[in-house]
Structure formats: C-alpha cells, structure tokens
Amino acid sequence: MPNQKKRKRYKKKRYKLPVIIIALLILLRIYLPTYVKNQINKTLASIPGYYGEIKDVNIALYKGAYVLDSLYLNKVEAKTQVPYLNFPKSDISIEWKSLLKGEIVSEIVMHNPEIIYVFEDQSSDSTATGVDHWSKALTNIIPIDINRLEVKNGKLAYVELSTDPNIDLNFTNLELTATNLRNVVSKKGTLPSPIQATARSIGGGSVNLNGNINIVKQVPDVDLSFSLENTNIAALNSFSRHYAGLDFEEGSFNLYSEVAIADGFLKGYVKPLLSDTKLIGKDDGFLGVLWEGFVGFFKFVLKNQKTDTIATKIPIEGDLNSVEGNIWPTVFNLFENAWIKAFTGKVDDEIDIKDALNGDENN
C-alpha cells in the first residue's frame, strides 16, 4: 500500500510539472505583446523633443514575425496635430531564405506609411539632431538587422500652413523595394543593395528612382538616378507664387537628377526642365501681371524656341558636410539650353560611383 501511494504521488508530480510549464508559456505568450508594446512606447517616449506611441503589437512566434499597429511620432513643440511619422501597419519577420546562408536578418513591409514634414512644426534648429535621434530609436525597435525593406502605397509630403494658399507638395502611391541591405548575398563591387521606387507627384507627375546603395558603411555609398516627369506645373502655383511671385496657367515641369556618393564624397547634378509653360492668370492684380510679364520676358530670352523648353543643369559636388551647387555653371547652362542646345528630357546617365571616387581622390 505505501508503494502504491508513492506511485500515485509520483504520477501527480510527473504531470503537474509539464502543466505548470505549459501554463507559464501560455501566460508568457499572452503577456508578450503587451510587454513589447510597452518597451516600444518607452523607446518612443525617450526621443528628445519628440513624442510618439504605438497602438498595438501582434506576435506570431511560429513564423518569427510581429506586426506593429498604428505607430506615430511628432515633435513636442509642434504647432499642429499632423503626425510627422504615421505608420498604420508594419510587418516585421525573419528573412527565412537568409538563414540558409547562415545569416539572421529581418525583412519589413510597411503598409500606407506617411512622412509629412510640416514646416512650421519641424523648422527649429534641433530638427537635424532630432532626426538622428528618432531614426536610431526606430532602428532599435527592430532587434534584428533589416535586409529587405518594402513600402506599399506610401506618402511623402512637404507642407507650409502659414502661406496663402497652403503649400502641399507630395508624393503618393509610393512603392519602394530595397534588398540585400546587409549584403547577405555577397556581391563584388561597392554597391551590393539594389533599390527601386515609383510614385505619383502632385500635379500627376510620374516619379522613378533606381540605383544601388551600400548602407553597411557608416557613411553609405550610393549610385542613384531620379526622374520626375509630366507634372502639371499649375499644381505648383502655391509654391511658385510664395517663393517667386509666379502663377502658371499651364505647362509641364520635369526634374532629372543623378547622385553618386563614395567615401563621403558626393558628385551629381539636378536638372529642372519646364516645357510649354504659360504665365499670367486672369485674376492677377496689376503688380502681379507686371512682375509675371517681366519674368516672362527673361523666360523668352532663356527659352529654347524650337522645343519650347527652359532648363538648367545644376552640378553638385563636394564633401557631404559642405555640398554646394556651383552658381556659374548653372548660369552658363541656362544660356546653353536657350541658344546652343536643348537639354534632353531624360536622365543623362553620366554619373556613377567612379565619378564620386575620382572626385574624392582629387580633393
């Protein structure tokens, strides 16, 4: 009889321990999202000059993934309630295919993210420092290095609310993909990570970004080309009126650029091009008509009459801490386009990583 009682007690203990362990794991699983949410909110609250919050965290342990729900961030001294960063949904997971290469990295898919720069909120002297703080904080939220980044239906905007009318320059329908950011798939050369992006600009313009980058370095190397084409220039009137006193009735605005950075040295250009533009609106006052007529005269002088375009090419070159556009080449290119040749409406494909490397060696 005593032996039977001992066996019963032993059996109870043998089943009791697994039950306790399972119960603890269930409780841990239930509490884990709350713990992660609280830790993220603490991180956001610790960013100097900013405040932010995340609404919820959903975790799928069996997939090695979690979802951040409704993350936003804004400046403490912001005059508006427009979030600087608004990320409704971000899927973060282990990139399983990289495990086969012996690397533990993550991939992130951001759905409908918005970055809205309100000038009145962000124009303080501490903005540059603040960006450094919040970008590091967001990176710390993801415990594993990101190897693949995808953005779906994103938005970028620059807003000034103190102007009349308000300035709202934006890119919508942003689709971006950047892969091999941690150089898991080892590639020869200096730029292992391809990046591509498309978007729609204010005024219905088409945006394209293509190139390669290397963010493993402290100062990333890049080789990028950018184009903005067929934007209805009248959509930019709030900006052009405020900063240049100009209104456009019609016309097309295009912008082309190439940029290369190597070892902290930048070389590139920005090429704005206006075509078929017409100034002076019906509702302008006398002074407005006079000013636009004055500008229109110079527009005629600087315009290529065959293609009806006005353009210039602004070279940019130098150390990243002191990048400046060169004024005299810009002026020369204005007249070159007007009287010698019209700039072509495309990326010139003349800048690459070698130019930045050679420029750095010459300085």
Buried (B, 14 or more C-beta within 10 A) or exposed (E): EEEEEEEEEEEEEEEEEEEEEEEEEEEEEEEBBEEBBEBBBEBBEEBEBBEBBBEEBBBEEEEBBBBBBEBBBBBEEBEBEBBBBBBBBBBBBBBEBBEEEEBBBBBBBBBBBBBBBBEBBBEBEEBEEBEEBBEEBBEEBBEBBBBBBBBBBBBBBBBBBEBEEEBBBBBBEBBBBBBBBBBBBEEEEBBBBBBEBBBBBBBEBBBBBBBBBBBEEEEEBBBBBBBBBBBBBBBBBBBBBBEEEBBBEEBBBBBBBBBBBBBBBBBBBBBBBBBEBBBBBEEBEEEBBEBBEEBBEEBEEBBBEEBEBBBBBBBBBBEEEEBEEBEEBBEBBBEBBBEEEBBEBEBBEEBBBEBBBEBBEEE
